[in-house]
Amino acid sequence: MPKAIALLSGGLDSTLAVLIVKSLGVDVTAVTFLTHFGCDISDNSSCSQNPFPAAGKFGFKVKLCHLADKFIDIVKNPKFGHGKNMNPCIDCRILMLREAGELMRLTGADFVVTGEVLGQRPMSQRRETFPLIDREAGLVGKVLRPLSAKLLPETEAQKNGLIDREELFDIYGRSRKPQMKLARDFDLTDYPNPAGGCLLTEPNYAWRLRELLRSNPNPAIRDLNLLRAGRHFRVGGATIIAGRNEADNNRIEALAAQEDLLLRAEGCGSPAVLVVLGKAGDPSIEVPLAEHNWTEAAASICARYSDNGHLPEVAVSVRENGQTRMVTAAPASPSFLDAHRVQKPEKQKKKKKKAT
C-alpha cells in the first residue's frame, strides 16, 4: 500500500485532499502545523482548524507539529518576501513542506499531499510558484495536489502508478462550489466556512508586529502572544495594553509578569490594563513621557474604557510585584488615545487632479 504524508489544516480543501488519496488506496498520515501567529487548532483561520473530527469520522491519523522559532525566523526575514502585510506565504509553505518531507523520509512514505488549489491564493498558489516551492523544500516531484493535479505536471506518484491521474481533479480558482460538491460525494458534512488567513494577514496585527520587531528584534513568545490581545498604546518606553472583552482580559492577566503593572477600575466593569516596559528612547515614540507617568497614563486609559468612563475621576487598582495600591485618574482624552495608539495609519486619499 502506498503511504503519504498530508498537510491538513482542518479546512475543506486539505480534508478533501486526504479523502481523495485515501479513496485511492493510500495509507495517509496527516500533519497539522501550529505557529504563534494564529495557526492553532482553536483558532478560526484558514491556516488551521480542528482536524480531529474528520480524522475520527474517516479513519486517518493526525500528528501535530509546532513550527516554533523556525516560523518566527521566516516571519522576520522571509527569503521570498512578505505579502500585503507580514505574511511570508511562500516561505511558510516551503517550511511546512520541508518538515513534511522529513516526516515522509522518517516514516518511509512515498509522497506528500496538500490541499492547494491552483489560482486560489495570489501569492503561493500560482502555476509558476508551485515548482519553486517544491524545489526549495527538497521535494521536486514528490508533492501531489489532488484537487488541481490534472492542471499540473505529473508527479512521481502518478508516473510510477501509485496514483491514477484520471481519479484526480482539475479545480481552479477561488470558487468553493466544486469542493462543496466533492464534499457531498464523500459525505463530508462538517467542515468550516471560509475563514481569514493567519494573523499575519491582518493589517493592525501586522503593524503591531512591525513596531515590536523595530524596538525588539528578538521578542519573547509572551510578547508575540500579547500582540493578540486588546488595544495597544505606546507611551515612552512602555507598551500599555487594554482589554476589549473578557477573552482579552483573561489573556492579559494570564500573560502578566510579576514586574508588570496590572490595572483595573474599581467598582465597575473594567478592562484589564497591562504595562510592559520596553526600551527607552524607542524611535517610534514621538512624545515620550517620563517614567513616573507610565502609571498615570495606564490608569487614565483604564478609566476611559471602564464603565465609569463618563465620570471626571475613576478609582483604579494597580498591582505590581505582588503589591496593590489605589490611584485615581481622569479618563484619557480621545486626542491622547489617538496620539499613542499602535495601529496602521490610514492611507491618505489621493487628491483627484482637476481636469484642465
C-alpha positions in Angstrom: 0.0 0.0 0.0 1.4 3.4 -0.9 2.0 5.8 2.0 1.6 9.6 2.1 2.1 12.5 4.5 -0.7 15.1 4.1 -0.7 18.7 5.2 -4.0 19.1 7.0 -5.3 22.5 8.2 -8.7 21.0 9.1 -10.3 23.2 6.4 -12.4 21.9 3.4 -9.6 21.7 0.8 -7.0 19.9 2.8 -9.6 17.5 4.2 -10.7 16.7 0.7 -7.1 16.1 -0.4 -6.7 13.5 2.3 -10.0 11.8 1.4 -9.2 11.7 -2.3 -5.8 9.9 -1.9 -7.3 7.7 0.9 -10.0 6.6 -1.5 -7.3 5.6 -4.0 -5.8 3.1 -1.5 -3.1 5.3 0.1 -2.2 5.0 3.7 -2.4 8.6 4.9 -0.8 10.2 7.9 -1.9 13.9 8.2 0.2 16.5 9.9 -1.3 19.8 11.2 1.2 22.6 11.8 0.9 25.2 14.6 2.5 28.6 14.9 2.4 31.5 17.3 0.5 33.6 14.8 -3.0 32.1 14.7 -2.3 28.8 13.1 -3.8 27.0 16.1 -6.5 24.3 16.1 -8.5 26.5 18.5 -8.4 29.5 16.1 -10.8 30.3 13.2 -8.3 30.9 10.5 -7.9 29.3 7.1 -4.5 28.1 8.3 -5.6 25.7 10.9 -8.9 24.3 12.1 -9.5 21.4 14.4 -8.5 18.3 12.3 -9.6 15.6 14.7 -13.4 15.4 13.9 -12.7 14.5 10.3 -9.9 12.1 11.2 -12.2 10.3 13.6 -15.0 10.0 11.1 -12.9 8.9 8.1 -10.2 6.9 9.9 -6.9 8.5 9.3 -4.1 9.5 11.7 -3.2 13.1 12.6 0.1 14.4 14.1 0.5 18.0 15.5 3.8 19.8 14.8 4.6 23.2 16.2 7.0 25.2 14.0 8.1 27.5 16.9 11.2 29.5 16.3 11.6 28.2 12.7 8.5 30.1 11.8 9.4 33.2 13.7 12.7 33.4 11.8 10.9 33.4 8.4 8.4 36.0 9.5 11.3 38.3 10.4 13.3 37.6 7.3 11.5 35.7 4.5 13.6 34.8 1.5 10.7 35.4 -0.8 9.3 38.4 0.9 6.1 39.3 2.7 2.6 39.6 1.2 0.5 42.7 1.7 1.2 42.7 5.4 3.6 40.4 7.4 2.6 37.1 5.8 5.5 35.2 4.4 3.2 32.9 2.4 5.8 31.3 0.1 8.4 30.8 2.8 5.7 29.4 5.1 4.7 26.8 2.5 8.3 25.9 1.9 8.9 25.4 5.7 5.8 23.2 6.1 6.6 21.1 3.1 10.2 20.7 4.2 9.0 19.5 7.6 6.5 17.1 6.0 9.3 15.8 3.8 11.4 15.0 6.8 8.4 13.0 8.2 7.9 11.4 4.8 11.5 10.1 4.9 11.4 9.0 8.6 8.2 7.0 8.1 9.1 5.6 4.7 6.2 7.4 3.0 6.2 7.8 -0.8 5.0 11.3 -1.3 3.4 14.4 0.3 -0.2 15.6 -0.3 -1.6 19.1 0.0 -5.0 20.7 -0.5 -3.7 23.6 -2.5 -5.8 24.8 -5.4 -4.3 26.4 -8.4 -5.2 30.1 -8.6 -6.9 30.2 -5.2 -4.3 32.3 -3.4 -2.4 35.1 -5.1 1.0 34.7 -3.6 1.6 31.0 -3.0 -0.8 29.1 -5.3 0.3 30.0 -8.8 1.4 27.8 -11.6 4.9 29.2 -11.5 5.1 29.2 -7.7 4.4 25.5 -7.1 7.7 24.3 -8.7 9.7 26.9 -6.8 8.2 25.8 -3.5 8.7 22.1 -4.2 12.4 22.8 -5.2 13.1 24.9 -2.1 11.5 22.3 0.1 13.6 19.5 -1.5 10.5 17.7 -2.8 10.7 18.0 -6.5 8.2 15.5 -8.0 7.1 14.4 -4.5 4.2 16.8 -3.9 0.7 15.8 -5.0 -2.0 18.4 -5.2 -5.0 16.2 -6.0 -7.6 19.0 -6.3 -5.7 20.6 -9.2 -3.5 17.7 -10.3 -4.9 17.4 -13.8 -3.8 21.1 -14.4 -0.3 20.4 -13.2 2.6 18.3 -14.4 2.7 14.6 -13.4 4.3 13.8 -10.1 6.5 10.7 -9.4 3.5 9.0 -7.7 1.5 9.3 -10.9 4.3 8.3 -13.2 5.1 5.2 -11.0 1.5 4.1 -11.0 0.9 4.7 -7.3 -1.8 7.2 -8.1 -4.2 7.1 -11.1 -4.2 10.6 -12.6 -7.7 10.1 -14.0 -9.0 9.8 -10.5 -7.7 13.3 -9.6 -9.3 16.7 -10.3 -8.9 20.0 -12.2 -10.2 22.6 -9.8 -9.1 26.1 -10.4 -9.7 29.5 -8.7 -11.4 30.8 -5.6 -14.9 29.3 -6.0 -15.7 26.6 -3.5 -18.6 25.1 -5.5 -16.5 22.2 -6.9 -15.1 21.4 -3.4 -18.6 21.5 -1.9 -19.9 19.1 -4.5 -17.0 16.8 -3.8 -17.6 17.1 -0.1 -21.2 15.8 -0.6 -19.8 12.9 -2.7 -17.5 11.9 0.3 -20.3 12.5 2.9 -18.1 15.3 4.4 -20.8 17.4 6.0 -19.0 19.0 9.0 -16.4 21.5 7.6 -15.7 25.1 8.5 -16.9 28.1 6.5 -14.2 30.0 4.6 -12.1 32.0 7.1 -9.5 34.7 7.0 -5.8 33.9 6.8 -3.4 33.8 9.8 -2.9 36.8 12.0 0.0 38.0 9.8 -2.5 38.9 7.1 -4.4 41.3 9.4 -3.3 44.9 8.9 -3.4 46.0 12.6 -1.8 42.9 13.9 0.9 43.1 11.3 1.6 46.8 12.1 1.9 45.9 15.8 4.4 43.2 15.0 6.5 45.5 12.8 6.6 48.0 15.6 7.6 45.3 18.1 10.4 44.0 15.9 11.7 47.5 15.3 12.3 48.0 19.0 12.9 44.4 19.9 14.3 42.2 17.1 14.2 39.0 19.3 10.8 39.1 21.1 9.8 36.5 23.6 6.9 34.2 23.0 4.9 36.2 25.6 5.5 39.4 23.5 4.0 37.7 20.5 1.0 36.4 22.4 0.3 39.8 23.9 0.1 41.3 20.3 -3.2 39.3 20.0 -4.9 40.9 23.0 -6.7 44.3 23.4 -5.9 47.8 22.3 -2.2 48.7 22.3 -0.7 52.1 23.2 3.0 53.1 23.3 3.9 55.6 25.9 7.6 56.4 26.3 9.4 53.1 26.6 6.3 51.2 27.7 3.5 49.3 25.9 0.1 49.7 27.5 -2.5 47.0 26.6 -6.2 47.4 27.5 -8.6 44.5 27.1 -11.6 44.9 24.9 -13.6 41.9 26.3 -13.5 39.1 28.8 -11.3 36.9 26.5 -8.8 39.8 26.2 -8.8 40.3 29.9 -8.2 36.7 30.6 -5.3 36.6 28.2 -3.8 39.7 29.6 -4.0 38.5 33.2 -2.6 35.1 32.2 0.4 36.7 30.5 1.1 39.4 33.1 4.6 39.0 34.6 5.4 39.8 38.3 7.2 43.0 37.4 4.4 44.3 35.1 1.8 46.8 36.2 -1.7 45.4 36.0 -4.6 47.8 36.5 -8.4 47.6 36.8 -11.0 50.2 37.6 -12.7 49.5 40.9 -16.4 49.0 41.5 -17.4 48.8 37.8 -16.9 46.8 34.6 -13.3 47.4 33.7 -10.7 46.3 31.1 -7.5 44.6 32.4 -4.7 47.0 31.6 -1.1 45.8 31.4 2.0 48.0 31.3 5.0 46.3 29.8 8.3 48.2 30.0 10.3 48.3 26.8 13.4 50.0 25.5 13.5 53.7 26.4 14.1 56.0 23.5 12.2 53.9 21.0 12.2 55.9 17.8 8.5 55.1 17.2 7.6 57.3 20.2 7.3 60.9 19.2 6.3 62.4 22.6 7.8 60.1 25.3 6.5 60.6 28.8 8.8 60.5 31.9 9.0 57.1 33.7 6.9 58.3 36.6 3.9 59.0 34.2 3.5 55.4 33.0 1.1 54.5 35.9 -0.8 57.8 35.3 -1.1 57.1 31.6 -2.2 53.5 32.1 -4.7 54.5 34.8 -6.2 57.1 32.6 -6.6 54.6 29.7 -8.1 52.1 32.2 -10.6 54.7 33.4 -11.5 55.7 29.8 -12.6 52.2 28.8 -14.2 51.3 32.1 -18.0 51.5 32.7 -17.3 54.7 34.8 -15.5 56.4 31.9 -18.1 59.1 31.9 -17.1 60.3 35.4 -14.5 63.0 36.0 -12.3 60.7 38.1 -12.2 56.9 38.5 -10.6 54.7 41.2 -8.1 52.3 39.7 -6.2 49.5 41.4 -2.6 49.0 40.4 -0.8 45.6 41.1 3.0 45.4 40.9 5.4 42.8 42.3 2.5 41.3 44.3 1.5 44.6 45.9 -1.7 46.5 45.2 -2.3 50.2 45.6 -5.1 52.6 44.7 -4.9 55.7 42.4 -7.5 58.0 40.9 -7.4 59.0 37.3 -9.3 61.2 34.9 -10.3 59.2 31.8 -7.9 59.7 28.9 -8.9 62.1 26.2 -9.6 61.0 22.6 -6.6 63.0 21.5 -4.3 61.2 24.0 -5.5 57.8 22.8 -5.1 58.7 19.2 -1.6 60.0 19.7 -0.4 56.8 21.4 -2.4 54.1 19.8 -0.4 51.4 17.9 -2.3 50.9 14.7 -1.7 51.1 11.0 -2.1 54.6 9.8 -4.9 55.2 7.3 -3.7 55.9 3.8 -4.2 59.4 2.7 -6.8 59.7 0.0 -5.2 60.8 -3.2 -6.5 64.1 -4.4 -8.1 63.8 -7.8 -6.5 66.1 -10.4 -8.8 68.7 -11.8 -9.3 68.4 -15.5 -7.6 71.2 -17.3 
